[in-house]
Amino acid sequence: MKQSGCTYFVSDVHLGLQVNDPADRERRFSGFLRSLPENTEALYLLGDIWDFWYEYRDVVPKGYVRVFSALQDLMDRGVKVYFFQGNHDVWTYSYFEELGMKKLVQPALVEIGGKRFCLGHGDGLGPVPFGYRFLRGLFHNRLAQCLFSMLHPRIAFGFGNGWSRGNRLARHEEYVFKGAEEPLYKFAEAYAAENAVDYFIFGHYHTSVDMALPSGARLLVLKDWMESSPYLCYDGDKISC
């Protein structure tokens, strides 16, 4: 009989991004998935697991066999796998759910082991600049998505991968989290004032953050997988890396 187990959180693997060694990053991630212990209860994928993902009704990106195989094996074991759309893999429509994963929309408030977690990718939360909010709205717009789907996959993926190569990770720029001045911090502070939350966990910023909020909640941000394999584990008592 499986004992009360652990819940894992991971974000910003950016599979497919041609930075450092993408094949090694995929091996590390699939290895991480296969290393999760038997008492694992749930895995939360907090967005940008893929650097660019766009699925058509009958076409999905090629590759990533190791990752999908490992995810399927986890779900066959009874592990619940949840995923959030990030700003790079926003165009997930039904394929992941057909595999058995469950899509959540940020900010998602979930209870795990008697604690309340507010989860998401982290993009667009708080008072972010209008330009970014507009671009994010465009990416989520159904009409814009339908129009983009009319492009031949070779054109669409050429554009998407080219856009990804120009992002901050490709330029090897380290983001400096601004603490209480950061939009995500302001979002969490305001959200905690109206909701009982023990932990906020996000990705997106590509830097590791662990801060206490005035409410007593902890704000945790996961780093990306460019050079290491970061994750968080909640064992029903405490959070560990």
C-alpha positions as protocol buffer text, in pm:
chain_id: "A"
residue {
  index: 1
  type: MET
  ca { x: 0 y: 0 z: 0 }
}
residue {
  index: 2
  type: LYS
  ca { x: 143 y: 336 z: -107 }
}
residue {
  index: 3
  type: GLN
  ca { x: 216 y: 570 z: 185 }
}
residue {
  index: 4
  type: SER
  ca { x: 113 y: 933 z: 195 }
}
residue {
  index: 5
  type: GLY
  ca { x: 351 y: 1076 z: -57 }
}
residue {
  index: 6
  type: CYS
  ca { x: 518 y: 1371 z: -221 }
}
residue {
  index: 7
  type: THR
  ca { x: 412 y: 1635 z: -467 }
}
residue {
  index: 8
  type: TYR
  ca { x: 667 y: 1774 z: -712 }
}
residue {
  index: 9
  type: PHE
  ca { x: 685 y: 2107 z: -895 }
}
residue {
  index: 10
  type: VAL
  ca { x: 899 y: 2189 z: -1198 }
}
residue {
  index: 11
  type: SER
  ca { x: 908 y: 2473 z: -1450 }
}
residue {
  index: 12
  type: ASP
  ca { x: 1099 y: 2620 z: -1745 }
}
residue {
  index: 13
  type: VAL
  ca { x: 1276 y: 2318 z: -1886 }
}
residue {
  index: 14
  type: HIS
  ca { x: 1253 y: 2479 z: -2233 }
}
residue {
  index: 15
  type: LEU
  ca { x: 1285 y: 2154 z: -2424 }
}
residue {
  index: 16
  type: GLY
  ca { x: 1402 y: 2220 z: -2777 }
}
residue {
  index: 17
  type: LEU
  ca { x: 1576 y: 2550 z: -2709 }
}
residue {
  index: 18
  type: GLN
  ca { x: 1916 y: 2547 z: -2881 }
}
residue {
  index: 19
  type: VAL
  ca { x: 2108 y: 2672 z: -2578 }
}
residue {
  index: 20
  type: ASN
  ca { x: 2386 y: 2476 z: -2407 }
}
residue {
  index: 21
  type: ASP
  ca { x: 2311 y: 2107 z: -2476 }
}
residue {
  index: 22
  type: PRO
  ca { x: 1939 y: 2054 z: -2556 }
}
residue {
  index: 23
  type: ALA
  ca { x: 1981 y: 1676 z: -2583 }
}
residue {
  index: 24
  type: ASP
  ca { x: 2137 y: 1664 z: -2237 }
}
residue {
  index: 25
  type: ARG
  ca { x: 1856 y: 1881 z: -2099 }
}
residue {
  index: 26
  type: GLU
  ca { x: 1597 y: 1639 z: -2236 }
}
residue {
  index: 27
  type: ARG
  ca { x: 1786 y: 1344 z: -2087 }
}
residue {
  index: 28
  type: ARG
  ca { x: 1808 y: 1517 z: -1750 }
}
residue {
  index: 29
  type: PHE
  ca { x: 1437 y: 1594 z: -1749 }
}
residue {
  index: 30
  type: SER
  ca { x: 1327 y: 1246 z: -1855 }
}
residue {
  index: 31
  type: GLY
  ca { x: 1569 y: 1107 z: -1595 }
}
residue {
  index: 32
  type: PHE
  ca { x: 1413 y: 1330 z: -1330 }
}
residue {
  index: 33
  type: LEU
  ca { x: 1066 y: 1204 z: -1422 }
}
residue {
  index: 34
  type: ARG
  ca { x: 1178 y: 842 z: -1399 }
}
residue {
  index: 35
  type: SER
  ca { x: 1352 y: 906 z: -1067 }
}
residue {
  index: 36
  type: LEU
  ca { x: 1035 y: 1015 z: -883 }
}
residue {
  index: 37
  type: PRO
  ca { x: 978 y: 772 z: -597 }
}
residue {
  index: 38
  type: GLU
  ca { x: 692 y: 525 z: -565 }
}
residue {
  index: 39
  type: ASN
  ca { x: 512 y: 742 z: -311 }
}
residue {
  index: 40
  type: THR
  ca { x: 480 y: 1032 z: -557 }
}
residue {
  index: 41
  type: GLU
  ca { x: 122 y: 1152 z: -565 }
}
residue {
  index: 42
  type: ALA
  ca { x: 131 y: 1443 z: -808 }
}
residue {
  index: 43
  type: LEU
  ca { x: 352 y: 1638 z: -1045 }
}
residue {
  index: 44
  type: TYR
  ca { x: 284 y: 1999 z: -1138 }
}
residue {
  index: 45
  type: LEU
  ca { x: 439 y: 2125 z: -1463 }
}
residue {
  index: 46
  type: LEU
  ca { x: 435 y: 2503 z: -1421 }
}
residue {
  index: 47
  type: GLY
  ca { x: 477 y: 2607 z: -1783 }
}
residue {
  index: 48
  type: ASP
  ca { x: 748 y: 2652 z: -2046 }
}
residue {
  index: 49
  type: ILE
  ca { x: 836 y: 2284 z: -2028 }
}
residue {
  index: 50
  type: TRP
  ca { x: 867 y: 2320 z: -2405 }
}
residue {
  index: 51
  type: ASP
  ca { x: 1043 y: 2620 z: -2554 }
}
residue {
  index: 52
  type: PHE
  ca { x: 797 y: 2630 z: -2844 }
}
residue {
  index: 53
  type: TRP
  ca { x: 491 y: 2413 z: -2870 }
}
residue {
  index: 54
  type: TYR
  ca { x: 217 y: 2453 z: -3126 }
}
residue {
  index: 55
  type: GLU
  ca { x: -29 y: 2177 z: -3202 }
}
residue {
  index: 56
  type: TYR
  ca { x: -264 y: 2162 z: -3494 }
}
residue {
  index: 57
  type: ARG
  ca { x: -581 y: 1954 z: -3482 }
}
residue {
  index: 58
  type: ASP
  ca { x: -402 y: 1652 z: -3631 }
}
residue {
  index: 59
  type: VAL
  ca { x: -34 y: 1752 z: -3600 }
}
residue {
  index: 60
  type: VAL
  ca { x: 190 y: 1790 z: -3294 }
}
residue {
  index: 61
  type: PRO
  ca { x: 564 y: 1867 z: -3272 }
}
residue {
  index: 62
  type: LYS
  ca { x: 793 y: 1572 z: -3337 }
}
residue {
  index: 63
  type: GLY
  ca { x: 1039 y: 1433 z: -3087 }
}
residue {
  index: 64
  type: TYR
  ca { x: 1047 y: 1428 z: -2706 }
}
residue {
  index: 65
  type: VAL
  ca { x: 977 y: 1055 z: -2701 }
}
residue {
  index: 66
  type: ARG
  ca { x: 1171 y: 1001 z: -2377 }
}
residue {
  index: 67
  type: VAL
  ca { x: 977 y: 1273 z: -2200 }
}
residue {
  index: 68
  type: PHE
  ca { x: 633 y: 1158 z: -2311 }
}
residue {
  index: 69
  type: SER
  ca { x: 721 y: 797 z: -2231 }
}
residue {
  index: 70
  type: ALA
  ca { x: 833 y: 894 z: -1880 }
}
residue {
  index: 71
  type: LEU
  ca { x: 520 y: 1103 z: -1824 }
}
residue {
  index: 72
  type: GLN
  ca { x: 300 y: 819 z: -1944 }
}
residue {
  index: 73
  type: ASP
  ca { x: 474 y: 576 z: -1713 }
}
residue {
  index: 74
  type: LEU
  ca { x: 412 y: 811 z: -1419 }
}
residue {
  index: 75
  type: MET
  ca { x: 44 y: 836 z: -1499 }
}
residue {
  index: 76
  type: ASP
  ca { x: 21 y: 458 z: -1543 }
}
residue {
  index: 77
  type: ARG
  ca { x: 157 y: 435 z: -1187 }
}
residue {
  index: 78
  type: GLY
  ca { x: -129 y: 652 z: -1066 }
}
residue {
  index: 79
  type: VAL
  ca { x: 62 y: 979 z: -1039 }
}
residue {
  index: 80
  type: LYS
  ca { x: -156 y: 1280 z: -1121 }
}
residue {
  index: 81
  type: VAL
  ca { x: 15 y: 1512 z: -1368 }
}
residue {
  index: 82
  type: TYR
  ca { x: -105 y: 1871 z: -1397 }
}
residue {
  index: 83
  type: PHE
  ca { x: 23 y: 2133 z: -1638 }
}
residue {
  index: 84
  type: PHE
  ca { x: 0 y: 2506 z: -1687 }
}
residue {
  index: 85
  type: GLN
  ca { x: 52 y: 2684 z: -2017 }
}
residue {
  index: 86
  type: GLY
  ca { x: 360 y: 2904 z: -2011 }
}
residue {
  index: 87
  type: ASN
  ca { x: 430 y: 3191 z: -2246 }
}
residue {
  index: 88
  type: HIS
  ca { x: 633 y: 2955 z: -2469 }
}
residue {
  index: 89
  type: ASP
  ca { x: 403 y: 2653 z: -2469 }
}
residue {
  index: 90
  type: VAL
  ca { x: 74 y: 2842 z: -2459 }
}
residue {
  index: 91
  type: TRP
  ca { x: -54 y: 2668 z: -2772 }
}
residue {
  index: 92
  type: THR
  ca { x: -148 y: 2340 z: -2608 }
}
residue {
  index: 93
  type: TYR
  ca { x: -504 y: 2257 z: -2699 }
}
residue {
  index: 94
  type: SER
  ca { x: -594 y: 1894 z: -2631 }
}
residue {
  index: 95
  type: TYR
  ca { x: -297 y: 1661 z: -2686 }
}
residue {
  index: 96
  type: PHE
  ca { x: -163 y: 1672 z: -2331 }
}
residue {
  index: 97
  type: GLU
  ca { x: -510 y: 1606 z: -2193 }
}
residue {
  index: 98
  type: GLU
  ca { x: -555 y: 1316 z: -2435 }
}
residue {
  index: 99
  type: LEU
  ca { x: -240 y: 1168 z: -2281 }
}
residue {
  index: 100
  type: GLY
  ca { x: -398 y: 1192 z: -1935 }
}
residue {
  index: 101
  type: MET
  ca { x: -265 y: 1520 z: -1799 }
}
residue {
  index: 102
  type: LYS
  ca { x: -495 y: 1784 z: -1655 }
}
residue {
  index: 103
  type: LYS
  ca { x: -466 y: 2150 z: -1755 }
}
residue {
  index: 104
  type: LEU
  ca { x: -492 y: 2417 z: -1486 }
}
residue {
  index: 105
  type: VAL
  ca { x: -529 y: 2792 z: -1535 }
}
residue {
  index: 106
  type: GLN
  ca { x: -327 y: 3036 z: -1326 }
}
residue {
  index: 107
  type: PRO
  ca { x: -364 y: 3143 z: -1058 }
}
residue {
  index: 108
  type: ALA
  ca { x: -484 y: 2803 z: -937 }
}
residue {
  index: 109
  type: LEU
  ca { x: -552 y: 2762 z: -566 }
}
residue {
  index: 110
  type: VAL
  ca { x: -514 y: 2398 z: -464 }
}
residue {
  index: 111
  type: GLU
  ca { x: -497 y: 2219 z: -132 }
}
residue {
  index: 112
  type: ILE
  ca { x: -217 y: 1966 z: -85 }
}
residue {
  index: 113
  type: GLY
  ca { x: -166 y: 1784 z: 242 }
}
residue {
  index: 114
  type: GLY
  ca { x: -368 y: 2038 z: 436 }
}
residue {
  index: 115
  type: LYS
  ca { x: -175 y: 2338 z: 295 }
}
residue {
  index: 116
  type: ARG
  ca { x: -302 y: 2586 z: 37 }
}
residue {
  index: 117
  type: PHE
  ca { x: -89 y: 2645 z: -271 }
}
residue {
  index: 118
  type: CYS
  ca { x: -134 y: 2918 z: -531 }
}
residue {
  index: 119
  type: LEU
  ca { x: 27 y: 2793 z: -852 }
}
residue {
  index: 120
  type: GLY
  ca { x: 91 y: 2908 z: -1206 }
}
residue {
  index: 121
  type: HIS
  ca { x: 358 y: 2996 z: -1457 }
}
residue {
  index: 122
  type: GLY
  ca { x: 381 y: 3353 z: -1331 }
}
residue {
  index: 123
  type: ASP
  ca { x: 367 y: 3550 z: -1656 }
}
residue {
  index: 124
  type: GLY
  ca { x: 112 y: 3830 z: -1671 }
}
residue {
  index: 125
  type: LEU
  ca { x: 40 y: 3831 z: -1297 }
}
residue {
  index: 126
  type: GLY
  ca { x: 54 y: 4163 z: -1120 }
}
residue {
  index: 127
  type: PRO
  ca { x: 99 y: 4510 z: -1272 }
}
residue {
  index: 128
  type: VAL
  ca { x: 305 y: 4407 z: -1578 }
}
residue {
  index: 129
  type: PRO
  ca { x: 368 y: 4656 z: -1861 }
}
residue {
  index: 130
  type: PHE
  ca { x: 91 y: 4708 z: -2115 }
}
residue {
  index: 131
  type: GLY
  ca { x: 305 y: 4584 z: -2406 }
}
residue {
  index: 132
  type: TYR
  ca { x: 360 y: 4246 z: -2245 }
}
residue {
  index: 133
  type: ARG
  ca { x: -4 y: 4217 z: -2137 }
}
residue {
  index: 134
  type: PHE
  ca { x: -114 y: 4295 z: -2495 }
}
residue {
  index: 135
  type: LEU
  ca { x: 122 y: 4034 z: -2642 }
}
residue {
  index: 136
  type: ARG
  ca { x: 6 y: 3774 z: -2391 }
}
residue {
  index: 137
  type: GLY
  ca { x: -358 y: 3851 z: -2474 }
}
residue {
  index: 138
  type: LEU
  ca { x: -280 y: 3811 z: -2843 }
}
residue {
  index: 139
  type: PHE
  ca { x: -118 y: 3471 z: -2787 }
}
residue {
  index: 140
  type: HIS
  ca { x: -430 y: 3356 z: -2598 }
}
residue {
  index: 141
  type: ASN
  ca { x: -677 y: 3503 z: -2848 }
}
residue {
  index: 142
  type: ARG
  ca { x: -876 y: 3230 z: -3025 }
}
residue {
  index: 143
  type: LEU
  ca { x: -906 y: 3425 z: -3353 }
}
residue {
  index: 144
  type: ALA
  ca { x: -531 y: 3488 z: -3364 }
}
residue {
  index: 145
  type: GLN
  ca { x: -468 y: 3121 z: -3289 }
}
residue {
  index: 146
  type: CYS
  ca { x: -702 y: 3012 z: -3569 }
}
residue {
  index: 147
  type: LEU
  ca { x: -529 y: 3244 z: -3814 }
}
residue {
  index: 148
  type: PHE
  ca { x: -187 y: 3117 z: -3709 }
}
residue {
  index: 149
  type: SER
  ca { x: -310 y: 2760 z: -3760 }
}
residue {
  index: 150
  type: MET
  ca { x: -367 y: 2840 z: -4126 }
}
residue {
  index: 151
  type: LEU
  ca { x: 8 y: 2867 z: -4175 }
}
residue {
  index: 152
  type: HIS
  ca { x: 193 y: 2561 z: -4302 }
}
residue {
  index: 153
  type: PRO
  ca { x: 370 y: 2393 z: -4005 }
}
residue {
  index: 154
  type: ARG
  ca { x: 712 y: 2458 z: -4164 }
}
residue {
  index: 155
  type: ILE
  ca { x: 640 y: 2833 z: -4167 }
}
residue {
  index: 156
  type: ALA
  ca { x: 477 y: 2835 z: -3824 }
}
residue {
  index: 157
  type: PHE
  ca { x: 756 y: 2643 z: -3656 }
}
residue {
  index: 158
  type: GLY
  ca { x: 1022 y: 2844 z: -3835 }
}
residue {
  index: 159
  type: PHE
  ca { x: 867 y: 3161 z: -3696 }
}
residue {
  index: 160
  type: GLY
  ca { x: 814 y: 3017 z: -3348 }
}
residue {
  index: 161
  type: ASN
  ca { x: 1163 y: 2873 z: -3313 }
}
residue {
  index: 162
  type: GLY
  ca { x: 1316 y: 3192 z: -3447 }
}
residue {
  index: 163
  type: TRP
  ca { x: 1125 y: 3395 z: -3191 }
}
residue {
  index: 164
  type: SER
  ca { x: 1242 y: 3160 z: -2915 }
}
residue {
  index: 165
  type: ARG
  ca { x: 1605 y: 3195 z: -3020 }
}
residue {
  index: 166
  type: GLY
  ca { x: 1579 y: 3568 z: -2954 }
}
residue {
  index: 167
  type: ASN
  ca { x: 1459 y: 3537 z: -2597 }
}
residue {
  index: 168
  type: ARG
  ca { x: 1649 y: 3612 z: -2279 }
}
residue {
  index: 169
  type: LEU
  ca { x: 1770 y: 3255 z: -2230 }
}
residue {
  index: 170
  type: ALA
  ca { x: 1925 y: 3246 z: -2574 }
}
residue {
  index: 171
  type: ARG
  ca { x: 2114 y: 3565 z: -2488 }
}
residue {
  index: 172
  type: HIS
  ca { x: 2235 y: 3409 z: -2159 }
}
residue {
  index: 173
  type: GLU
  ca { x: 2099 y: 3701 z: -1959 }
}
residue {
  index: 174
  type: GLU
  ca { x: 2039 y: 3638 z: -1588 }
}
residue {
  index: 175
  type: TYR
  ca { x: 1723 y: 3798 z: -1454 }
}
residue {
  index: 176
  type: VAL
  ca { x: 1748 y: 3985 z: -1125 }
}
residue {
  index: 177
  type: PHE
  ca { x: 1430 y: 3951 z: -920 }
}
residue {
  index: 178
  type: LYS
  ca { x: 1333 y: 4293 z: -780 }
}
residue {
  index: 179
  type: GLY
  ca { x: 1181 y: 4169 z: -457 }
}
residue {
  index: 180
  type: ALA
  ca { x: 885 y: 4369 z: -332 }
}
residue {
  index: 181
  type: GLU
  ca { x: 895 y: 4581 z: -649 }
}
residue {
  index: 182
  type: GLU
  ca { x: 837 y: 4281 z: -873 }
}
residue {
  index: 183
  type: PRO
  ca { x: 488 y: 4247 z: -1030 }
}
residue {
  index: 184
  type: LEU
  ca { x: 469 y: 3883 z: -917 }
}
residue {
  index: 185
  type: TYR
  ca { x: 545 y: 3980 z: -557 }
}
residue {
  index: 186
  type: LYS
  ca { x: 276 y: 4249 z: -569 }
}
residue {
  index: 187
  type: PHE
  ca { x: 28 y: 3998 z: -710 }
}
residue {
  index: 188
  type: ALA
  ca { x: 106 y: 3746 z: -435 }
}
residue {
  index: 189
  type: GLU
  ca { x: 86 y: 4010 z: -164 }
}
residue {
  index: 190
  type: ALA
  ca { x: -257 y: 4128 z: -284 }
}
residue {
  index: 191
  type: TYR
  ca { x: -383 y: 3774 z: -340 }
}
residue {
  index: 192
  type: ALA
  ca { x: -275 y: 3660 z: 7 }
}
residue {
  index: 193
  type: ALA
  ca { x: -459 y: 3955 z: 162 }
}
residue {
  index: 194
  type: GLU
  ca { x: -787 y: 3808 z: 30 }
}
residue {
  index: 195
  type: ASN
  ca { x: -712 y: 3435 z: 35 }
}
residue {
  index: 196
  type: ALA
  ca { x: -553 y: 3202 z: 287 }
}
residue {
  index: 197
  type: VAL
  ca { x: -237 y: 3079 z: 114 }
}
residue {
  index: 198
  type: ASP
  ca { x: 63 y: 2898 z: 255 }
}
residue {
  index: 199
  type: TYR
  ca { x: 280 y: 2877 z: -58 }
}
residue {
  index: 200
  type: PHE
  ca { x: 297 y: 3060 z: -390 }
}
residue {
  index: 201
  type: ILE
  ca { x: 496 y: 2863 z: -649 }
}
residue {
  index: 202
  type: PHE
  ca { x: 573 y: 2994 z: -999 }
}
residue {
  index: 203
  type: GLY
  ca { x: 833 y: 2981 z: -1273 }
}
residue {
  index: 204
  type: HIS
  ca { x: 888 y: 3220 z: -1567 }
}
residue {
  index: 205
  type: TYR
  ca { x: 1154 y: 3444 z: -1412 }
}
residue {
  index: 206
  type: HIS
  ca { x: 1445 y: 3199 z: -1463 }
}
residue {
  index: 207
  type: THR
  ca { x: 1587 y: 3269 z: -1123 }
}
residue {
  index: 208
  type: SER
  ca { x: 1548 y: 3107 z: -783 }
}
residue {
  index: 209
  type: VAL
  ca { x: 1339 y: 3300 z: -530 }
}
residue {
  index: 210
  type: ASP
  ca { x: 1231 y: 3217 z: -174 }
}
residue {
  index: 211
  type: MET
  ca { x: 1072 y: 3513 z: 3 }
}
residue {
  index: 212
  type: ALA
  ca { x: 837 y: 3559 z: 296 }
}
residue {
  index: 213
  type: LEU
  ca { x: 526 y: 3769 z: 238 }
}
residue {
  index: 214
  type: PRO
  ca { x: 367 y: 3997 z: 499 }
}
residue {
  index: 215
  type: SER
  ca { x: 85 y: 3742 z: 532 }
}
residue {
  index: 216
  type: GLY
  ca { x: 333 y: 3474 z: 637 }
}
residue {
  index: 217
  type: ALA
  ca { x: 308 y: 3287 z: 307 }
}
residue {
  index: 218
  type: ARG
  ca { x: 621 y: 3194 z: 111 }
}
residue {
  index: 219
  type: LEU
  ca { x: 678 y: 3304 z: -247 }
}
residue {
  index: 220
  type: LEU
  ca { x: 887 y: 3049 z: -435 }
}
residue {
  index: 221
  type: VAL
  ca { x: 1008 y: 3082 z: -793 }
}
residue {
  index: 222
  type: LEU
  ca { x: 1179 y: 2795 z: -973 }
}
residue {
  index: 223
  type: LYS
  ca { x: 1490 y: 2850 z: -1182 }
}
residue {
  index: 224
  type: ASP
  ca { x: 1520 y: 2718 z: -1537 }
}
residue {
  index: 225
  type: TRP
  ca { x: 1692 y: 2396 z: -1646 }
}
residue {
  index: 226
  type: MET
  ca { x: 1965 y: 2550 z: -1860 }
}
residue {
  index: 227
  type: GLU
  ca { x: 2251 y: 2447 z: -1630 }
}
residue {
  index: 228
  type: SER
  ca { x: 2088 y: 2250 z: -1349 }
}
residue {
  index: 229
  type: SER
  ca { x: 1776 y: 2046 z: -1275 }
}
residue {
  index: 230
  type: PRO
  ca { x: 1576 y: 2243 z: -1017 }
}
residue {
  index: 231
  type: TYR
  ca { x: 1250 y: 2124 z: -868 }
}
residue {
  index: 232
  type: LEU
  ca { x: 1053 y: 2153 z: -546 }
}
residue {
  index: 233
  type: CYS
  ca { x: 908 y: 1869 z: -340 }
}
residue {
  index: 234
  type: TYR
  ca { x: 635 y: 1895 z: -78 }
}
residue {
  index: 235
  type: ASP
  ca { x: 624 y: 1588 z: 145 }
}
residue {
  index: 236
  type: GLY
  ca { x: 313 y: 1681 z: 345 }
}
residue {
  index: 237
  type: ASP
  ca { x: 522 y: 1862 z: 603 }
}
residue {
  index: 238
  type: LYS
  ca { x: 776 y: 2087 z: 435 }
}
residue {
  index: 239
  type: ILE
  ca { x: 903 y: 2214 z: 101 }
}
residue {
  index: 240
  type: SER
  ca { x: 1248 y: 2100 z: -15 }
}
residue {
  index: 241
  type: CYS
  ca { x: 1457 y: 2141 z: -330 }
}
